[in-house]
Amino acid sequence: MAAAGERKKASRKKKDPSAPKRSLSAYMFFANENRDIVRAENPGITFGQVGKLLGEKWKALTPEDKTPYENKAEADKKRYEKEKAEYVKKNAA
């Protein structure tokens, strides 16, 4: 039994390095595209502050402005589902 205040570390199974990468969300496509711009506009900003500014910019976008990122996310989701199906088929024993 663990001592008071300590938690037993749960063991997780190792991730297969050949497994397909998860799909990115529309926000992640937006963040990846705009992260360097935010850093350039705000030199010396911390990692957390970059994330906060990106979140604020994302919330300020109109649905029309979000559409290209949502389209990229949908295409990436289809890519992931296809690769995952092939991976499962290949590794089913």
TANORUR-V60868 format. One record per residue. PSI is psi in radians with two decimals (999 if undefined). OMEGA is omega in degrees with one decimal (999 if undefined). BURIAL is b if it has 9 or more other ideal C-beta (glycine too) atoms within 8 Angstrom, else e. Layout:
# TANORUR-V60868
((PSI & OMEGA & BURIAL) (PSI & OMEGA & BURIAL))
This chain:
# TANORUR-V60868
((2.41 & -178.1 & e) (2.60 & 178.6 & e) (2.81 & -179.1 & e) (2.33 & 177.9 & e) (-0.14 & 179.3 & e) (2.57 & 176.9 & e) (2.53 & 175.4 & e) (2.25 & -177.8 & e) (2.12 & -179.9 & e) (2.39 & 178.9 & e) (2.35 & 178.4 & e) (2.57 & 179.1 & e) (2.58 & -178.2 & e) (2.47 & 178.1 & e) (2.36 & 178.9 & e) (2.09 & -179.0 & e) (-0.32 & 178.8 & e) (-0.02 & 177.6 & e) (2.60 & 179.9 & e) (2.57 & 178.0 & e) (2.49 & 178.3 & e) (2.72 & 178.7 & e) (2.68 & 178.9 & b) (2.61 & 176.4 & b) (2.93 & 177.4 & e) (-0.71 & 179.1 & b) (-0.71 & -178.8 & e) (-0.66 & 175.2 & b) (-0.75 & 177.7 & b) (-0.84 & -177.1 & b) (-0.77 & 180.0 & b) (-0.63 & -179.2 & e) (-0.53 & -172.3 & e) (-0.12 & -176.2 & b) (-0.82 & -179.0 & b) (-0.60 & 178.3 & e) (-0.77 & 179.4 & e) (-0.74 & 178.9 & b) (-0.69 & -179.7 & b) (-0.65 & -179.8 & e) (-0.37 & -176.0 & e) (1.29 & -178.9 & b) (2.50 & 178.9 & e) (0.12 & -178.0 & e) (2.56 & 179.9 & b) (2.88 & 179.4 & e) (-0.79 & 179.7 & e) (-0.68 & 179.5 & e) (-0.60 & 176.8 & b) (-0.82 & 179.2 & b) (-0.71 & -179.9 & b) (-0.77 & 178.9 & e) (-0.70 & 177.7 & b) (-0.72 & 177.8 & b) (-0.72 & 179.0 & e) (-0.73 & 178.8 & e) (-0.72 & -180.0 & b) (-0.77 & 179.9 & b) (-0.53 & -178.2 & e) (-0.26 & -179.2 & e) (2.53 & 174.3 & b) (2.82 & 177.0 & e) (-0.58 & 178.8 & e) (-0.65 & 179.5 & e) (-0.47 & -179.7 & e) (-0.32 & -174.8 & b) (-0.83 & -178.7 & e) (-0.61 & 179.2 & e) (-0.65 & 177.9 & b) (-0.63 & 177.0 & b) (-0.73 & 176.9 & e) (-0.72 & -179.7 & b) (-0.71 & 179.1 & b) (-0.74 & 178.0 & e) (-0.69 & 179.7 & e) (-0.61 & 177.9 & b) (-0.74 & 178.2 & b) (-0.70 & 177.4 & e) (-0.81 & -179.0 & b) (-0.81 & -179.0 & b) (-0.70 & 178.4 & b) (-0.85 & -179.2 & e) (-0.66 & 179.7 & b) (-0.74 & 179.0 & b) (-0.74 & 178.4 & e) (-0.70 & -179.6 & e) (-0.80 & -179.3 & b) (-0.74 & 179.9 & e) (-0.76 & -177.9 & e) (-0.62 & -174.6 & e) (0.03 & 177.1 & e) (2.19 & -176.4 & e) (999 & 999 & e))
